[in-house]
C-alpha cells in the first residue's frame, strides 16, 4: 500500500474510533449523493450533476479548513453542517422540498443563522485562546459578535439570492400570495399617500388570470422571513454562548458546536482526525 493510502486508512480509522457519529453521517450522506449523481447523469440532468459535485466538495470543507487553519471541528458541528448541506441542496433543490413543504426554507434558514452565530463566536473565541494576539473579550461581547456575524452573513446571502434572480431568473427568493398591499405609486395625486388594496382575489398578467387567489409578491416576504428566522437562530446561539461560563449545559453545547485549536498530543491514538 502506498504512503498516501496508508495515511488515508489511518485517518479514516482514527475518525471511526474517535468521532464515530460524524464519520457514519459523512459516509452515508456521501453515498446518497453519489447515487443521486449517477442517476442524474444517466438521465442527462447535468444541472443536478453539478449540484451533487458541489455538495461533495462542501462535505470536504471541514477537513480543508481544519488542515489549513489548524482547528478541529467537534462531532456535533460536523453532523449539523453535513445535514444542513444535504437538506438545502439535495432535499431542498433536487427533491423540491422548498416547494413541497412550505416551512422547509424557514427551518434551513433558522439552522443557518444558528450555525453562522457559532462560526462568528468561534472566530473570536479562537483569538481569545491565542496567547500571541493578547485579545480578550467578555462573554457579552462574544455573544454580540456572534449575533452580528450571523446577521451579516444572512444579509449577504439574501443579496446573493437577489442577484441570481435578477441575472438568471432563478426565483431563489420564493414568491408569496397575499390578499392586500399598499403602494404610493397608485396615488393619482402623487402626494406620497399609500393606497391600500384589500381582499385581492385574483391578478391578471397580459390579460391572463393567474388563478392564485391573491396578489403575487415577488420575494419581499420570503426575504424578510428568512432574515427574521436567521435572527432567531443567531439569538438562540448567542444566548447559549453568553451563559457558557455560567452553565455547565450551555458550556457542553458550545464545546460541541464551536471549532477549537487542534491540540498536539504525543500519542497519535488519542488524536482526532477530521473527515
C-alpha positions in Angstrom: 0.0 0.0 0.0 1.3 3.5 -0.9 2.1 6.1 1.8 -0.9 8.1 0.7 -3.2 5.1 1.0 -1.8 4.2 4.4 -2.3 7.8 5.6 -5.9 7.8 4.4 -6.6 4.5 6.1 -5.1 5.8 9.3 -7.2 9.0 9.1 -10.4 7.0 8.5 -9.5 4.6 11.3 -9.0 7.4 13.8 -12.2 9.1 12.7 -14.1 5.9 13.2 -12.6 5.4 16.6 -12.9 8.9 18.0 -15.7 10.6 16.0 -17.9 7.7 15.0 -21.2 9.5 14.7 -19.8 12.2 12.4 -18.0 9.6 10.4 -21.1 7.5 9.8 -23.1 10.6 8.9 -20.4 11.6 6.4 -20.2 8.2 4.7 -24.0 7.7 4.5 -24.6 11.2 3.0 -21.7 10.9 0.6 -23.1 7.5 -0.7 -26.5 9.0 -1.2 -25.2 12.0 -3.1 -23.0 9.7 -5.3 -26.1 7.6 -6.1 -28.1 10.7 -7.0 -25.2 12.0 -9.1 -25.1 8.7 -11.1 -28.8 8.6 -11.6 -28.8 12.3 -12.7 -26.0 11.6 -15.2 -27.8 8.6 -16.6 -30.9 10.8 -17.1 -29.0 13.7 -18.6 -29.8 16.0 -15.7 -26.4 17.9 -15.8 -27.5 20.7 -13.6 -28.3 18.1 -10.9 -24.9 16.5 -11.5 -23.3 19.9 -10.9 -25.2 20.4 -7.6 -24.1 16.9 -6.5 -20.5 17.7 -7.2 -20.8 20.9 -5.3 -22.3 19.1 -2.3 -19.4 16.6 -2.4 -17.0 19.4 -2.3 -18.8 21.2 0.5 -18.7 18.0 2.5 -14.9 18.3 2.4 -14.8 21.9 3.7 -14.5 21.0 7.4 -11.3 18.9 6.7 -9.9 21.5 4.4 -10.4 24.3 6.9 -9.1 22.1 9.7 -5.8 21.4 7.9 -5.5 25.0 6.6 -6.1 26.8 9.9 -5.2 24.1 12.4 -8.6 23.9 14.0 -10.8 20.9 15.0 -14.5 20.6 14.2 -16.4 18.9 17.0 -18.6 16.0 16.1 -21.8 17.8 16.7 -20.8 20.7 14.5 -19.7 18.3 11.7 -23.1 16.5 11.8 -25.1 19.7 11.7 -23.1 21.1 8.8 -23.4 17.9 6.8 -27.1 17.5 7.4 -27.7 21.2 6.6 -25.9 21.0 3.3 -27.8 17.8 2.4 -31.1 19.4 3.5 -30.6 22.6 1.5 -29.0 21.3 -1.8 -30.2 17.7 -2.2 -33.6 17.7 -0.5 -34.4 21.4 -0.9 -33.2 21.9 -4.5 -33.2 18.5 -6.1 -36.0 17.0 -4.1 -38.1 20.2 -4.4 -38.7 20.3 -0.6 -38.7 24.1 -0.8 -41.9 23.8 -2.9 -43.5 20.7 -1.4 -43.0 21.8 2.2 -43.7 25.5 2.9 -41.7 25.6 6.1 -38.6 23.8 4.8 -36.9 27.1 3.8 -37.8 28.6 7.2 -36.2 25.6 9.0 -33.0 25.7 7.0 -32.6 29.5 7.4 -33.1 29.1 11.2 -30.4 26.5 11.4 -28.2 28.6 9.1 -28.5 31.5 11.5 -27.6 29.3 14.4 -24.6 27.9 12.6 -23.3 31.3 11.5 -23.5 32.5 15.0 -21.5 29.5 16.1 -18.9 30.3 13.5 -18.8 34.0 14.5 -18.4 33.0 18.1 -15.6 30.6 17.2 -13.6 33.2 15.3 -13.4 35.5 18.3 -13.0 32.5 20.7 -10.0 31.3 18.8 -8.5 34.8 19.1 -9.2 34.7 22.8 -7.4 31.4 23.2 -4.4 32.5 21.1 -1.8 33.9 23.5 0.0 35.8 20.8 -2.9 38.1 20.0 -3.5 39.4 23.5 -7.1 39.6 22.6 -9.7 39.1 25.3 -13.4 39.8 25.1 -16.2 39.4 27.7 -18.9 36.8 27.3 -21.4 39.5 26.5 -19.3 40.9 23.7 -18.7 37.4 22.3 -22.4 36.9 22.1 -22.9 40.3 20.4 -20.2 39.5 17.8 -21.7 36.1 17.2 -25.1 37.6 16.6 -23.9 40.4 14.3 -21.7 38.0 12.3 -24.7 35.7 11.7 -26.9 38.5 10.6 -24.3 39.9 8.3 -23.9 36.5 6.6 -27.7 36.3 6.3 -27.9 39.7 4.6 -25.1 38.8 2.2 -26.9 35.6 1.3 -30.1 37.5 0.5 -28.0 39.8 -1.7 -26.7 36.7 -3.5 -30.3 35.3 -4.0 -31.5 38.7 -5.3 -28.5 38.9 -7.7 -29.1 35.4 -9.0 -32.8 36.1 -9.5 -32.1 39.3 -11.4 -29.4 37.9 -13.7 -30.6 34.3 -14.2 -34.3 34.5 -13.3 -33.9 31.6 -10.9 -36.5 32.6 -8.3 -34.4 31.8 -5.3 -36.4 34.4 -3.4 -39.7 32.5 -3.5 -42.9 34.3 -4.1 -45.8 34.7 -1.7 -49.5 35.1 -2.4 -51.0 38.0 -0.4 -54.5 39.4 -0.3 -53.7 43.1 0.4 -50.9 45.6 0.0 -50.4 49.4 0.0 -48.5 51.5 -2.6 -47.9 55.2 -3.1 -47.5 54.5 -6.8 -51.3 54.1 -7.1 -51.9 57.6 -5.6 -53.2 59.7 -8.5 -52.3 62.9 -6.7 -48.6 62.0 -6.4 -48.7 63.2 -2.8 -46.9 60.2 -1.3 -50.2 58.8 0.1 -50.3 55.0 0.3 -53.3 53.5 -1.5 -54.4 50.3 0.2 -55.8 47.4 -1.9 -57.7 44.8 0.2 -59.4 41.5 -0.5 -57.5 40.8 -3.6 -58.8 37.6 -5.1 -57.0 37.4 -8.4 -54.3 39.0 -10.6 -54.1 39.1 -14.4 -50.9 39.4 -16.4 -51.2 40.4 -20.0 -54.9 39.8 -19.8 -54.5 36.3 -18.4 -55.7 35.4 -15.0 -53.1 33.7 -12.8 -55.7 32.0 -10.7 -53.6 32.3 -7.5 -56.3 33.7 -5.2 -54.4 36.8 -4.5 -51.6 39.2 -5.4 -48.2 37.6 -6.2 -45.4 39.2 -4.0 -42.1 38.6 -5.7 -39.7 37.8 -2.9 -40.0 40.5 -0.3 -42.0 38.5 2.2 -39.6 35.5 1.7 -36.6 37.7 2.2 -37.9 39.3 5.4 -39.0 35.9 6.8 -35.6 34.4 6.1 -33.8 37.3 7.9 -36.2 37.0 10.8 -35.7 33.3 11.4 -31.9 33.8 10.8 -32.1 36.3 13.7 -33.9 33.8 15.9 -31.2 31.1 15.2 -28.5 33.7 15.8 -30.1 34.9 19.0 -30.5 31.4 20.4 -26.9 30.6 20.0 -25.7 34.0 21.3 -27.7 33.4 24.5 -26.2 30.0 24.9 -22.7 31.4 24.2 -23.3 34.2 26.8 -24.1 31.6 29.5 -21.2 29.3 28.6 -19.2 30.3 31.7 -22.2 30.2 34.0 -24.0 27.0 32.9 -22.5 23.5 32.5 -25.2 22.6 30.0 -24.5 25.7 27.9 -20.8 25.0 28.0 -21.4 21.5 26.7 -23.5 22.8 23.8 -20.9 25.4 22.9 -18.0 22.9 23.1 -19.9 20.6 20.8 -20.6 23.3 18.2 -17.6 25.6 18.2 -14.3 24.8 16.4 -11.3 24.8 18.6 -7.5 24.8 18.1 -6.0 21.4 17.3 -4.2 20.1 20.4 -0.9 18.5 19.6 -0.9 15.2 21.5 2.2 13.0 21.6 0.1 9.8 21.4 -1.3 9.5 17.9 -4.0 7.1 19.0 -5.6 10.0 21.0 -5.6 12.5 18.2 -8.9 13.1 16.5 -8.6 13.5 12.7 -11.3 15.4 10.8 -13.1 13.8 7.9 
